[in-house]
């Protein structure tokens, strides 16, 4: 049989641009073909497709051939189109995931919440976290917010603005207008079409979140830990610190150093640093948070030596990671798509 992927490579250049205006116009049966094109452009890998006749549409279409998937990147593509559950979608929502975390490991790992009605709570962190049911930026009551905070949307990735000094920010009318315009635009968009059909973002009710700026130094990002969990078992630990460059250390499940490189950003320095108590504390917590999923990355941040839950990531970098073939296959073998 003729390679199904041949027709994908032939018309990559001739197809419309990969932009938000075009992708939402596609019918769902077209998703696998266009995802395969984007996957090839991003990674150079082929995504095995299976051609089939649709009696419903009376046309030939294709789907991802699950039996031929081997690499981590390939299996993430399958999860994006076919493996999303209602629970995964709820846990992608930056508002609803809080209930899941509270039930699994307890509220003490959540950033302290402040309702709009109660004002700024007196505690060590002295910040507020408010969920605004209205999508209008102008509903935000800045008088109730601390001097530094993050404004973000709950239904996307990296849709946020960091405010380090509230008074200076509010005096800069141009910056306030830019923030208002962008956030309003984000609230009207479906993030699943931004980075390659990440359908776990589809159907999330858009909201605005205001979170604390958890930084011990205002101009330095906090330490982060990423835990890659396969079948509820933490297998890969990534320790990220920020200095002049982002310093990253990779560990296996026994906290041995490994030659893995998962971050596509070139502004990184790979280091070898002995695992500390905080890293060990993420083992049980991450296992409990990943119990309902065949694969998930549990993300943490550290503030004043305390662990805070950051998010659950089901499709890291949308499965477009350019990393060593050995690790691509090794991590791919750990994902059980039949679970």
Secondary structure, DSSP 8 states (H G I E B T S, - for coil): ---TTHHHHHTTTTS--SSHHHHTTS-GGGHHHHHHHHHHHHHS----EEEEEETTTTEEEEEE-GGG--SHHHHHHHHHHH---HHHHHHHSTTTHHHHHHHHH-GGGS-----TTT----SSS----EEESS--GGG--GGGS-SSEEEEETTSSS-EEEES-HHHHHH-HHHHHHHHHHHHHHHTS-GGGTTT--GGGTT----EEEEE---SSTTS--EEEEEEEETTEEEEEEEEEESSSEEEEEE-TT--B--------S-EEE------HHHHHHHHHHHHHTTT-SEEEEEEEEETTEEEEEEEESSGGGG-----HHHHHHHHHH--TT-
